[in-house]
Amino acid sequence: MIPVSLLEEVMYESMRRAAVYMPSDVTLFLQKALEKEHEPLAHEHLAATLRNADMAGKGKGLICADTGFPLYFITADQHTEIEGGFSSLWKAARSAVIRATEENFLRPTMVDPISRKNPGNNLGKAIPAIDLSFIDTDMHTGSLEIIAAPKGGGSEIFGTFYRMMYPADGREGILKFIYDSVIESCYAGKVCPPAIVGVGIGGTADICMHMAKKAAVLRPIGSRNTDKDTADMEMLLEKAFLDADIGPMGAKGTYAVMGVHIEKEVTHTAALPVAVNAQCCIGRRWKATVRDDLKVTYSGDFYE
C-alpha cells in the first residue's frame, strides 16, 4: 500500500523536476531544429531556449518563469492500493503544490477568475487538476505512474480552440480549422513556438477538449496515431506548418511546430466537435513511477 506521505513527496518532486528539467524528446527536437534553422532570429530563439534549459538543469533558475497551471496525469492498475483510497491523491497533490509554490518552483499564478484575488498557493476547487485513469494488466504490479505537467499560461491562453463543426465540413474542414488555429496561435510567438499541437476530434465538447490537452501534453513528440488515416492527417499538417514560413517565437523561419498529435472518439451522428490545444516549446512534464515495493523512479524520457 502506498502511503500518503510518499505520494506527497513524489508529487512534489515530479512537479519540481518538471519546472527545472526539459524532457529528453523535447531537448532532442530543439537540438535538431537548431542545426537546421537558418533564419538568424529563429536560430537564436532556439539557442536561447536550450541555454535556459541547461542553466535550469544546473540549478540556476527555472526553464521558464511562467509555471502556469499545475496538472497531474496519473495512471494506476487494478492492483494499486493507496492509503485512504484514491481520494488521497487530491490531498497529496494539494500539499505538493503548496510546497512547490512556497519553494519558488511554481509561481503563484492561479487567481479567482472574477475578483482576480490571488490565494498565493496555486490552489482552487479543481486546481491542481488530476486526470486519473486505470489500466488492466495481467501483471500484479500495483504500481502508480504520475506525470506532473506545469502547463504554461501562454500556450493555454492563446493555444486553445474549439469548434462544433458540421459533419459536411469533413476532413478538409477539420484540417483547415486546425491549420488556421495553429497559425493564429503562433503569430507573434503567442504560444512560445515551436509548439506541440494536440488535437481532439469527436466525442462531446468536453471529451474533445480533454483529448486535445492530453495529446499536446503527454504524447512523445513525433509519435503517430495508430489509425493510418489519422496518422496521415498528422503528417500532412506537420508538412504544412514547415512550409508556413513561421519559426520559433513567431519569427520568420521553419519550426513553428514540433509535432501534431491527433486523437479521436466516436460522436453523435449530427456532430463534429474539434479542439486544438498547444503546448509551448519547453514541453514541461516529468514522470514518476511508484512500485508496489514503494521504490520510486523519475524520468524525463518520453520516447515510444
Secondary structure, 3 states (H helix, E strand, C coil): CECHHHHHHHHHHHHHHHHHCCCHHHHHHHHHHHHHCCCHHHHHHHHHHHHHHHHHHCCCCCCCCCCCEEEEEEEEECCCCECCCCCHHHHHHHHHHHHHHHCCCCCCCCCCCCCCCCCCCCCCCCCCEEEEEEECCCCCCCCEEEEEEEECHHHHHHCEEEEEECHHHHHHHHHHHHHHHHHHHHHHHCCCCCEEEEEEEECCHHHHHHHHHHHHHCCCCCCCCCCHHHHHHHHHHHHHHHCCCCCHHHCCCCCCEEEEEEEEECCCCCCEEEEEEEECCCCCCEEEEECCCCCEEEECCCCC
